[in-house]
Amino acid sequence: MANRAYLTTHDLLGVNKTTLLLADDFRYFDSRWTIPLAWLFFYRPEELVVVDEDGWGPMLRLVADRLSACDYFTQKRPLLEALAGNMEFMLPLNRLYSRVRDWRQGKYLILIPDQIWESFPDDIPVYRPLFEAIADPQATPDSIRLRIAGIPHSYVVTEFTDPERFEIHLTGYTYW
């Protein structure tokens, strides 16, 4: 398994919008060795889908209408803040949200997890309970931690004890 995941925007093409066309010059958020916790809060359970990606065949992706994902993030942000548990995280969360909201390319917000998570079509049942837990109006930080712990090799950090790396584990890197 390699060591990166990507959060980006693109358009989907093809029948039922199941073909992902990646641009050569796409902008993205990047992670190293983890899936940043905040990225998960943009997606509803039904947005965990299988797409054909540039001829690589069916791959698991998280795909949401970008503006709807921003609305959902806003709705779920209090749970994310409670899970992060530290007011220092507000600036990185604000920066992530603003960049995703203001992206000028692509209708869809896409999380490409396959260098961190297994990303084959039959892996959807492994990850869906986490997104169902986030969507649950009664969710608590402990219920989210429990779901993350239930994913083999989840590589999602929920305990932010290293101040040098908290932003990386919460929101990832970006290069623009």
C-alpha positions as CSV (number, residue, x, y, z in Angstrom):
1,M,0.0,0.0,0.0
2,A,1.4,3.4,-0.9
3,N,1.0,6.5,1.3
4,R,-1.4,9.1,-0.1
5,A,-5.0,10.1,-0.4
6,Y,-6.3,13.1,-2.5
7,L,-9.3,15.4,-2.1
8,T,-10.0,17.2,-5.4
9,T,-12.8,18.4,-7.7
10,H,-13.7,17.2,-11.1
11,D,-16.6,16.4,-13.4
12,L,-18.0,13.0,-13.9
13,L,-18.7,11.7,-17.3
14,G,-20.6,8.8,-18.9
15,V,-23.7,6.9,-18.2
16,N,-25.0,7.6,-14.7
17,K,-22.0,9.8,-14.1
18,T,-19.7,6.9,-13.2
19,T,-16.6,7.7,-15.2
20,L,-14.1,10.0,-13.5
21,L,-12.0,12.1,-15.8
22,L,-8.9,13.5,-14.1
23,A,-7.4,16.7,-15.5
24,D,-3.7,16.9,-16.0
25,D,-3.5,20.2,-14.1
26,F,-5.9,19.4,-11.2
27,R,-5.6,21.1,-7.8
28,Y,-5.9,18.9,-4.8
29,F,-5.4,18.4,-1.1
30,D,-3.0,15.7,-0.3
31,S,-2.4,13.5,2.7
32,R,0.5,11.3,3.8
33,W,-0.1,8.0,5.5
34,T,-3.6,9.1,6.8
35,I,-7.0,10.1,5.6
36,P,-7.5,13.5,7.2
37,L,-10.4,13.4,9.6
38,A,-12.1,16.6,8.2
39,W,-12.3,15.2,4.7
40,L,-14.8,12.5,5.9
41,F,-17.3,15.1,7.0
42,F,-18.0,16.3,3.5
43,Y,-19.7,12.9,2.5
44,R,-23.0,11.2,3.1
45,P,-23.1,7.3,3.2
46,E,-24.6,7.1,-0.3
47,E,-21.7,9.1,-1.7
48,L,-19.3,6.2,-1.3
49,V,-19.5,4.9,-4.8
50,V,-17.7,2.9,-7.5
51,V,-16.4,4.8,-10.5
52,D,-14.3,3.9,-13.6
53,E,-11.2,6.1,-13.4
54,D,-9.4,6.9,-16.6
55,G,-9.5,3.3,-17.7
56,W,-8.2,1.8,-14.4
57,G,-11.4,0.0,-13.9
58,P,-13.9,0.2,-11.0
59,M,-12.5,1.9,-8.0
60,L,-14.1,3.0,-4.7
61,R,-14.4,6.8,-4.4
62,L,-16.3,9.3,-2.3
63,V,-18.1,11.6,-4.8
64,A,-20.5,14.5,-3.8
65,D,-21.8,17.6,-5.4
66,R,-19.2,20.1,-4.2
67,L,-21.6,22.7,-2.9
68,S,-23.9,20.2,-1.3
69,A,-20.8,18.7,0.4
70,C,-20.0,22.1,1.8
71,D,-23.5,22.4,3.2
72,Y,-23.2,19.0,4.8
73,F,-19.8,19.9,6.2
74,T,-21.3,23.0,7.8
75,Q,-24.1,20.8,9.3
76,K,-21.7,18.2,10.7
77,R,-19.0,20.6,11.7
78,P,-20.0,20.8,15.4
79,L,-19.5,17.0,15.6
80,L,-16.1,17.3,13.9
81,E,-15.1,20.1,16.3
82,A,-16.2,18.0,19.3
83,L,-14.2,15.1,17.9
84,A,-11.1,17.3,17.3
85,G,-11.6,18.8,20.8
86,N,-9.4,21.8,20.4
87,M,-10.1,25.4,19.4
88,E,-6.7,25.5,17.6
89,F,-8.3,23.6,14.8
90,M,-10.7,26.3,13.8
91,L,-8.3,28.1,11.5
92,P,-7.3,25.0,9.5
93,L,-11.0,23.9,9.3
94,N,-12.0,27.4,8.1
95,R,-9.2,27.3,5.5
96,L,-10.2,23.8,4.2
97,Y,-13.9,24.8,4.0
98,S,-13.2,28.0,2.2
99,R,-10.9,26.4,-0.4
100,V,-13.4,23.6,-1.1
101,R,-16.3,26.0,-1.4
102,D,-14.5,28.4,-3.6
103,W,-12.8,25.9,-6.0
104,R,-13.5,27.1,-9.5
105,Q,-13.1,23.8,-11.3
106,G,-15.3,20.7,-11.1
107,K,-18.8,20.2,-10.0
108,Y,-18.0,17.2,-7.8
109,L,-15.8,16.9,-4.7
110,I,-13.9,13.6,-4.9
111,L,-11.9,11.8,-2.2
112,I,-9.5,9.3,-3.8
113,P,-8.4,7.1,-0.9
114,D,-6.9,4.1,-2.7
115,Q,-3.3,4.5,-1.6
116,I,-4.4,4.5,2.0
117,W,-7.6,2.4,2.1
118,E,-8.5,-0.6,0.1
119,S,-10.6,0.8,-2.8
120,F,-12.2,-2.1,-4.6
121,P,-16.0,-2.3,-5.1
122,D,-16.5,-5.0,-2.5
123,D,-14.9,-2.7,0.1
124,I,-17.9,-0.4,0.4
125,P,-19.4,-2.4,3.3
126,V,-16.2,-1.9,5.3
127,Y,-16.4,1.9,5.1
128,R,-20.1,2.7,4.9
129,P,-20.8,2.3,8.7
130,L,-18.4,5.2,9.4
131,F,-20.3,7.5,7.1
132,E,-23.6,6.3,8.5
133,A,-22.3,7.1,12.0
134,I,-21.3,10.6,10.9
135,A,-24.8,11.1,9.3
136,D,-26.5,9.9,12.5
137,P,-28.1,12.9,14.3
138,Q,-27.3,11.3,17.6
139,A,-23.6,10.8,16.7
140,T,-21.0,11.5,19.4
141,P,-17.3,11.8,19.2
142,D,-17.0,8.3,20.8
143,S,-19.4,6.7,18.3
144,I,-17.3,8.1,15.5
145,R,-14.0,6.9,17.1
146,L,-15.6,3.4,17.5
147,R,-16.5,3.3,13.8
148,I,-13.1,4.4,12.8
149,A,-11.6,1.7,15.1
150,G,-13.7,-0.9,13.3
151,I,-12.1,-0.3,10.0
152,P,-9.0,-2.5,9.5
153,H,-6.0,-0.2,9.0
154,S,-8.2,2.9,8.9
155,Y,-5.3,5.4,9.1
156,V,-7.6,8.1,10.3
157,V,-6.2,10.0,13.3
158,T,-8.8,11.0,16.0
159,E,-6.5,11.8,18.9
160,F,-4.5,14.9,18.2
161,T,-1.6,14.8,20.6
162,D,1.2,15.9,18.3
163,P,0.9,19.7,17.8
164,E,3.4,19.6,15.0
165,R,1.2,17.3,12.9
166,F,-2.4,18.1,13.9
167,E,-3.2,20.1,10.8
168,I,-1.9,17.4,8.5
169,H,-4.1,14.8,10.3
170,L,-7.1,17.1,10.3
171,T,-7.1,18.8,6.9
172,G,-4.1,17.5,4.9
173,Y,-1.7,19.4,2.7
174,T,-2.4,21.7,-0.2
175,Y,-0.1,23.2,-2.8
176,W,-1.9,26.3,-3.9
